[in-house]
């Protein structure tokens, strides 16, 4: 296999030289197979695209790829952004239409995110439509975007920020040992890909950085995420499959996923399903993980309009500590909705965009010091949660620093619960050897609840 050093192509790792063309030449040299060694240094660059087969990028200790914060460089590409196929800004690092790609070593891929976060927060509070030339161009490319729902990232402004690393329509991709940090938007986004391994990764963004999810597995199959450390400003490790009619039409589920031995800190959720669930998510195992100080621990979120069947999920040997709520199954997720009827307490017709949740097993978990409530389990009146089983699990509510019980989840349309225990509504469930401490009402039973114990 051919081997090259990035320095052979004129790279300068001084943090100021623009290495975009250097990377393009180096990637072309290995596109049919080869190893590219990236030596110590900080390599400033615009967006990159790696395409080929049997390619290894080997990052030396002290190597940093840093992306230039200038939206005009990230020319529109057709991809998926918050669950909808559309044109959006080119990912910082795009791996596309490839087979047999390995990125490994002790290097850093850095998104230079602070500029993007500041802009996103400004636009979220003041801007109702596209303003900049890039936003206006994306608006022209995305007719009808005004009626498309999002997850809260800012679709209406068309400021469709780039993910840091996206793996698109590829097979047999492995990332190992790298640190990904300061992402403009989602950090690591496998999309329409198969046989992906993510191992010993460190993914770090500030807690207040908007929409900077750690790992978003999106309409992918046969994915392993192992021994990763994730500390980010939105969901930690999330599984998705498109949103609403667009995701249903695409029809590519997320399936056969293993998440093992991972630690997630400070995120909105530890292991997360949704809220983009349109094509279904099934055959998922999450085991031996620690969710420390995340808003929610195990988190399943969807709503009317999202669509999709969520089934065959197995969570085991999970430990959570100091979460707002350790376990949530939420079919009234509020973020990005444009339709208040999605939160009706009345039975609505079951249609193609009505989601479902079934066959969820949670066992041998210890969930300590919840500050809002122990668990939030709420299905739809027309589509209750089916086949939920919780066994040999311990929950405790914190003694101090308690938060409003309504902060347990991001929901709309529901009444305030009567306790900080396990809230159950529109669900059939089995409980065995479940302990809830720290509240005088361990279970809050509401409408449409059926115990199968």
N, C-alpha and C positions, 0 to 999 in steps of 0.2 A: 504494500500500500504506500502510495506517495506521501511524503511528509514535507511540510513547509513551516516556516516561522513567519508570523505576521510582519516581522521587521524586514523580511526579504522584499516586501511590496512597498516599502517606504513609510511604514507606520512610525508615528511619533507619539510616545506616551507621556507627553508633558501636560496634558489636561487642557491645552488651548488649540492645538492644531486640529483641523477638521479631517478626520480619517475616513470619511464616507466612501470616497473612491478607492481608498486602500482596501477596505473590507470588500467592496464589490469585486476587485481584482482577485483578492485572496479566495473568496467564495467561488469564483469562477474556476480557479485552479483546482479546487477539490470537488467540484460538483458531480463528477463521475466516480468519486471514491478517493479518500485521502484523509490525512490528519493535518490540522492546522493548529500550531502551537501559538498561544497568545501569551507573550511574556509579561513580566512585571511592568507596570506603568498604567496611567490613566488615559484611555483612548476616547477622545471626544468624537462624536459622530452624529449624523442624521439617521433617519430610519434605515433599517437593514432588512434584507430579504435573503434567506438561505433556502435553496431549492436544489435537490439532487438525491443521491443515494449513497449509502455506506460512507457517511462523513462523520468525522470526529473532530470536535473543537475541544482542545485541551487547554484549560485555563491555569496558568501558574499562580502560586501564592503572590498576592499583591497586584494582580491584574484587575483592572476596572474598565468596563465599557460604560461610558456615560453619554446619555442622549441629549442633544441640544433642545432646549425649550423654546421652540418657535413653531407655532401651529401651521405656518405656511409651508413648512417642509414635509408635513405629513399628508400627502396628497390623497384624495378620496380613493378608497378601495371597497369592493363589494364584500361584505362580511356579515356578521350578526352582532348587533349592539343591544344589550339588555333584552335579549329574547326575540328580536325582530330582525329579519334579513333586510339589510339596507346598506347604503354607502355610509362610510364613517372614516375617520382619520386612520391612516396606515399605522398598524402597530409599530412600536419602537423596534422590536425584534420579531420578525415574522418567519416562521418555518412553514413552508407550504408545499403541497404536492410532492412529498418526499417519503423515502422509505429507508430506514436504517440510519437514523441520525442520533448521535450521542454528543451531549454537551456535559463535560465533566471537569472536576478540579476544584480549586479553592478560590476561584475568582468571584468578582462581583459584577452584576449587571444592574446599572443604576438609571432610573428614569428622570432624575432632575425634577421631581414632582412638585416642588413648592410653588413654582409659577403657575402650573396647571390648577392646583388646588385653590389658589387665591382667585384665579379667574372663574373657576366653577362656583365658588361661594358668592362672588359678586353677581354673577349672572342668575344664580338661583334666586336671589333676593330682589333683583331689579329688572331683569330682562325677560320679556314674555315671548320673544320671537327672535329669529336670526338677525344679527347686526353686522358682524365682521364679514369680509369677502369669503372666507372659508365657510362660515355658517350659511351664507346665502347660496354658495355653490352646493353645499350638501342639501339645503332645502329644495333646490331645483332638481337634484338627483333623486330626492325622496318625496315625490308627490303624495299627499295624504298623511304626512307625518303628524299633522296637527291632531289627528284622531287616534294615533297609535299610543298605546299605554307603555309605560316604562316602569322601572323599578325605583325611580327617584333620582336618577342621575342627571336629568336635565334635557330630555329629548326635545322639549318645546323650543329651546333656544338653538337646537342643532349644533351645540358645542359638544360634538361626539368624540370625546377624548380617546387617545390611543391606549390600549393595554400595553403593559411592558413587554411581555412575551406571549405570542399567540402561536399555537400549533394547529395548523389548518389543513384539513383533508390529507392527513399524513398517517403513516403506519410505522410501527416499530420505532418509537422515539423514546429516548431515555435521557433524563436530566438528573445529574447526581453531584452532590457536594457544593453546588453553587449558592451564593447569596443573591437574592433579588430584593431590591429596596427602592423606596421613593418613587413608586409607580404613579404615572399621571392618572390612571383609572384602574381597572382590574389588573392584577399583577401577572398571574400565569393562567392562560386561557386556552386549554385544549378544546378544539371545536371540530366536529365532524371527523374525528380521528379514531384510530383503533390501536390497541397494544401500546399503551403509553405507561412508562414507569417514571415516577418522580420519587427520588430517594435522597435522604439526608440533605434536604434543601432547607435554607433559612430564608424566610420571606418576611421583611420588616418594613412597615410604613407607620407614621405617627397615628395615634389613636384618633386624632381629629381630622385626618386627611380624608376627604369625602369619596365614597364609593371605591375605596382601594382594597377590594376583596383580595384574599390571599391566593387561593386556587379555585378556579371555576371550571369544572368539568362539564362540557356543554355538548349534548348529543354525541357522546362518545361511548365506545364499548371496550371492555377488557382493560381497565385502568387500575394500576396499583400506586397508592400513595403511602409511603412508608418512612417512618422515623424523621418526619419533617417538623420544623419549629416555625410557627406562624404567629406573627404579632402585627396586626393590621388595623385599619380604620373602618372596616365593614365586616362582612362575614368572613370567617377563617377559611374553611374548606367547604365549598358548595357544589352541589350537583344540580344541573339544569337541563332542559330539553326544549326550549323555545316557549313563546308566549302567545296564547290566543289563536285565532284563525291562521296566522302566519306559521306558527310552530306546528299546528295540526297539519297544515298542508305540506310542510317540509317532512314531517313524519319520521324523524330519526330520534329514537329514544336514547336515554343514558342507561347503561346496564352493565352488570358484572364488574362492580367496582369494589375494591378492597382498600380501606383506610385503616392503617395499623401503626401503633406506636408513636402517634403524633401528639405534639403539644401545641395548643392554641391559647394565646393570651389576648385580653383586651378587646377582642373583636365583638361584633354584634351577635355572632353565633359561632359555636365550635365546629360541629359537623352539621351541615345545613342541606336540606332538600328544598329546592325552589328559590324564589317563588315562580320562576319560569318553568312550568311543568307540562307543557302542552302535548308533547309526544310521549310522555310517560317516563318514569324512573323506576327501575326494578332490579332485583338481585344485587343488593348492596349489603356489605358487611363493614361495620365500624367496630374496632376492638382495641383494647389496651391503650386508650388515649386519655389525655388529661386536658381539661378545658378550664383554665385558671383565670378568673375575673372577666370572662366573656359575658356579654349581656344575657345571652342564652347559651345553654350547653348543647344538647341535642335539639335541633330546630327543624321542623317541617312546616313550610309556609306556602300557601296558595290561596286562591279565592275564585269566586265565580268570574268567568271570562278568561281565566288562565288555561283551563282545560287540562286533560291528561290523567292517566291512571298511575298512582303511586302505590307500589306494592312490593312485598317480599323484602322488607328491610329488617336487618338484624344488628342490634347494638348490644355489645357485651363488654364487661369489665371497663366501663367508662367511669372516670372520676371527675367530678366538677367541684369547684370551690368559688364562693363569693360571686355567684351569678345573680342577676336580677331574677331569673327563672331557669331552673336546670333543664326542664323538659317541656317543649312546646310542640303541639300539633295544631296549627292555626289555619283555618279555612276562611278567615275574615281578615286576611292581611291587607293593610290599607295603602301601602306606599305605591305611588304611581297611578292610582285609580282615577278615572274620569267619570265614573258612573255611580251615584249614591245607591242605586238599586242593588248593587252587588253586595250590600251589607244588610239587606232586609232580614228580619227575623222570621219572616213567613216562608213557607215552602214556595219555591220557584220551579218553573218547568226544568226538567233535566234535558239539557241540550248538549251539543258537541263540545261546547266550551265549559261545561260543568266538570270540575275536577273530582277525583275520588282518592281516598286513602284506605288501604286495606292490608292486613297481614303484616303488622309491625310487632316485632318481639324486642323487648328491652329487658335484659337480665344481668344480674351480678354487678350492679352499678352502685356507686356511692356518691351522693349528691349533697354537698354540705354548704350550710350558711347562705341559703337563698335570701336575697334582701327584699324581693317583692312578693314572690310566691313560689311554692315548690314545683308546680306543674300547671300548664295551661293546655287543655285538650278539648278543642272545640271544632266539631264538624258542621256541616250544613244540614238544615232540617230535611231537605230533599235528597241529600247524599251524606248520611252519617258516616263517621269513621267506623270501619268494620274490622273485626279480628285483631284488636289491640291487646297484647298480652304483656304485662309487667310482672316480673317475678324476681324474688330475692334482691330487692333494691331498697336502699336507705335514702331518705330525704330529710333534710333539716332546714328550718327557717332560722335566720340569723337572730341573735339577741339584740344587736345594735346596728346603727346605720341603715335602718329600714327605709325602703323607698315606697312610693305610692303603688298599691297593688295593681293599678291600671298600667303600670310600666312593665308588667310581666311580658307583654308582647306588643307589637305594632298592629293594632287592630282598630276596627271601626264598627259601630252599630250594635255593640253588645252592652248589656248592663254591667255595672260594677259588681264583681263577685262578693260573696258574703264572708270569705275567709282567705287566708294565705296558704291554704292547703292545696291539694290536687283538684283543680277545677275540671269538671267533666260536663260536656254538653253535646248532644247529638252524637253519641258514640256507643258502640257495644264493646265491652272490654272484659278481660279476665285479670284479676289481681291475685298473686300468691306470695306470701311472705314479704309484703310491702310495709315498711315502717315510715311514718311521717312524724317528726318531732318538731317542737317549737311553736305549735299552734293548737288552740283548743278545739279546732274543727279540721281534722286531717283531710277530709274529703268534702268538696263543695259540689253537690249533685244538682244539676239544673235540668232543663227540658231535654227529652229525647234520649235518655240514658238507659242502657240495658246492660245489666251485669250478667256475664256468662260464667261466673265463678261457681 
